[in-house]
Amino acid sequence: MRLFRYVLLLTFLSPALAWAQSTATYRVTFESAWSAETHPDGFPPNPHFSDLTGATHDGTATLWSAGSLASPGTESMAETGSTSPLASEVQALIGEGKARAVLSGGGIGNSPGEVSMTFEVTEDYPLVSLVSMLAPSPDWFVGVDGLSLWAVGTWVTQRREDLYVYDAGTDSGETYTAPNQDTNPAETITQIEGAPFFVHGQLEPVGTFTFTLLGATDSESAAPVAAFALDAPAPNPASSRSAFQLHLDRPQPVRVDVFDVLGRRVSTLYEGMLPAGVHPFALDVRRLPAGLYVVRARGAEAQVTRRLIVQQR
């Protein structure tokens, strides 16, 4: 049947080497450019950003996501700058095996300004989510959601992300210093595309996160590798992200294709040589229509498929 051939949209491919699981140390530098000169529309007194907080995690974990409702921890961070509730949510993800560490750093006491922190990531947990409240504001914040620092078998040397402002959807104030107006029911997290961040005909970022690789080490232990196997995606069903691993016992050419349920190829995601090892994939399904999909990987002498159900919120 054609149904068993095919597949799902993957947001990135990050093959890992099974004989040497790697740990990398990064420095992230938060540079704020937010000022009365860059964003003159109603610019507030005492402009600042709360302490950085976040997590290193795998593709099954989500701290926050545009288009989704804010968690209690994200709401607390965005409205008050309090980071403890969000850190507690990360601890729960660590307990579930979905995250590796809580990220905690300083804030920017007076914008424009700069602050840095260092942290570690591993091949098993290569994603970073990191946020900071923009203040004063009703419930506005900046951040990155599931940013991967591992790409095509190596650690990213440097990555710079422009920071645009998001509304947590929990307070209905429309200006920096608006009084508290609880949004009930809560709305989804959205990027603010109008005032006060749309300036001179374009949306202006308020700063940047720059992730810089400081060094990487390999573990000494080697995990056994299956001949040619594809783990079942998890979670399944999925409404945001799902993840799986491809196991190779030897180097070989591999092709990963994307098809819809009718067998129509959507995209060729990877085609080329992969080393022996365990190769993790993360899948972002938020833009896929609800329904049944199948993940297929084809090697030199074998192919495997896995089905995944997408449920949109």
N, C-alpha and C positions, 0 to 999 in steps of 0.2 A: 504494500500500500504506500502511496505517496506520502501519507501522513507521517510515516516513521522516518522520513529522510531529513527533518528540517527544523526550524531554529529560531533564534531569538537575538535581539539586538544587544551587542556588548559595547560598553562605553570605552573600555580600554583593555589592552592585552599586556600582561606582565609576566613573562616566563621566568621562573625561578630555577636555580641550580640545586638539585637535590643533594649533591655531595657537599654543598657548603651553603647552609642557610646564612644569609648575610644580615648584619645589623648595621645601621647607618646612624651617624650623629649629624643633626642639622641645627643651624641657627636660623630662627625666623626673626626678621626685623620689621617692626611695624612703624612705618613713617606716616605721620598725619600731615596732610597739606591743608586741612580744613581751617579756614580763616575768613575774616570779613572781606578780604580781597578776592578769595576764590569763590565764596558763596555769600554775597552781600545781602541776599533777601532775608531780612529779619534776623540777621546773625545775633546769637544770644550772648549774654555775659557769661564769664567763667566756662569757656568751651573746653571739654575734656573727654576722655575715654576711660571706661572702667577697666579693671584688671582683665588680662587675657585669660580665657579658660576654654578647654576643649578636650580632645582625645586623639590618640592613635588607635585605629580600629581596622576591621576587615570590611568586606563589601556587604555583610549582612546587617551592619549597624548604621543607624542614622541619628544624629543629634538634633539636626534641624534641616528643613528642606523647603525651598520656595514652593508654594502651592499646597503645603501641608499645614495643619494646625500646630501651633507652638506647644511644646511640652511645658509643664509647670516650671521646670528649670530654665528653659529658654525665656519664658514669660518673666520670671523673676530677674534674670540677667538684663533683659531688654528694658524693663520698666524701672528697676531700682539699682542695677549694677551689681546686685548680689550674685556671687558665683557659687556659693555652697550648694544650693539645690541642683544646679546643673552638674556639679562635680559628683553629687550623690547618684545622679542618673548614669554617669559614666561608670561609677563603681558597680552599679547593677549590671551594666553591659560587660564589664570585666568578669563578673561572677558567672555570666552566661557564656563566656568564652568568645565574645564578639569584639572586645576591645582589649588593648594591652595596657594603656596607662592614661591617667588624667594629666592633662597639660594645664599648667598654672604659671602665669607670668604677671608682670607689672602692667600698670595702665599708663596713660599719658595725662599728667596732671594739668597741663595747659597746652592747648592745640594752637598752632602747629607744634609738633614734638616728635620724639622717637623713643622706642623701647625695644629691647631684644630679649630673647630667651632661647635656651638650647633644649633639645629633646632627642630621643632615640626612636627609630622605627625599625621594624623587621619585615622580612618578606611575607610573613604570615599576617602582619598588620601594617600594610604600607600606606594606609589612608590617614589623612589628617583633617579634622574638623576643628575650627578655631573661631571664637567670636569675641566681640567687645561692644559694650553699649556706647552709643554716641550720646553725650549729655551736655546740656539739658535737652530732653526730648520726651515725648509721651511714651514710646515703646520702640525706638529706632535703634538699629545696631548694624555693625559690619561683620563680615566673616567669610570663611570658606567652608564648603560642605563636601566632605569626602574627596579631598584633593589627593591625588596619587603622586607619590614621590618615587615610584618604581615604574620603569617603562622599558619594555622590550629587553629584559634581561639585565638591566643596570640601574643604578640610582641616578636620579636627575641631579646634575651638577648645580644648577640654579634655576629657580622658578619665581617669577615676579607676577603677582596678581593685583590688578587694580581693584580697589574697594569701593563699591557702591552701597548705598544705604538701603536697608530693608526695614519694613514695618512688620512687627510681630503679630499684628492683627488682634491685639488684646486691649488696646486703648485707642479711643477715637479722636484724640487731639490731632489738630492739623498744623500746629506751629510748634516751634521749639519749646516754648514756655506755656503751652496750653494747660489748663487745670486737668486733673485726672477725670477721665470719662471712660469708665469701664465699657468695653465692647461686649455686648451680650445679645446673641451668642457670639463667641469669638469667631474671627475671620481667619483665613489662611495667611501665611507669611507671604508678603509680596515685596518686590523691589519698588522703591519710590522713584517714579519716572518724571514727576512734576516738581513744583516748587516744594522746598527751597533749593533743590539740587539740580534743577534744569536752569542753566545759566548761559546767557548769550547764545541761545539756540541749540544748546547741546547739554547732555547729561554729564555732569562733572563728578569724577570720583573724589572721595574725601581723603584718600591715602592709598598706601600699598602695603602688602605683605610680601617680603622677599625671603624665600627659603634657600639657604646656601648650605651645600654639603661640606661638612668639616672633616669627615673621614668615615670609613667603613671597615668592618672586620667580618671574617667568616668563622662559623663554628667548626669544631673539629669532628663532630659526629656526622654520620651519614644515615639518612633514613632509607629503608628498603623501598624500591620503586617497582610498581606493577608493570607488566609488559606493555600494555596499551589499554588504559582504563580512564573512564570519565566518571567522576563523582556525580551523584544526584545533586541538582541545584538546591540550595537552601537559602532562605525559606522557600517553600513551595506549598501552596500558592504564594505569589509575591505581588505586592502593590507598589513597591518603591525600588528596592534592590534585591538581587539574589546573587549567589556566588557558587562556583564549582572549581574543581581542580582537574587538570589533565595530567595523567601519569605516563611517562615514557621510560622504558628500560634502556634505551639506546638513542643516540642522535639519529634523526630521520627528518625527511620533509613532511610537513604537516600543513593541512589546509582546514580553516574554519570558515564555514559559510553561514549566511543568514538567509532563511527562506520564510515565507509566510505559510499559513496552514494549507494553502493550495499547492505548495511546492514551488512557488515563484521565488527565485533568488532575490533577496533584498540587497545583500552586500557580501563581498568577500572580505572578512575581517583580518585574516592572517593567511599568508601563503609563503612558505619558506622553511629553512632548516630550524629545528629546535634541538637543544642539547638534551641528553638524558636528564630526567629530573621531574619534579612536581611543578606544574605551571598553573598558578592561580589566575582565574578570570573573575572579574566583577561585572555584573549586568545591571544596567539602569533600565527599568521597564516602565518608567512613569509616562512616557509618551507613546507607548504601545497600546493599541486597542485591547480590551479584555478578551481573553480566549486562550486557546491552546497553542503552544509553540514547542518546537523541538530543537535542542542543541545538537549539532553534529560536528565531530572532529574526524578527519580522515588522515591516516598515516601511510607509511610505505606499504604495509601489508594488511592493514586493518582499518576499520572505521567503527565508531561508536556514536550512539545518539542517546539523548536524554530529553524527556518531555517536561515542560514547565507550564503551569497555569498562571496567567496574569489576571489579577483582579484589581481594577481601578477603584480608588476611593471615591 
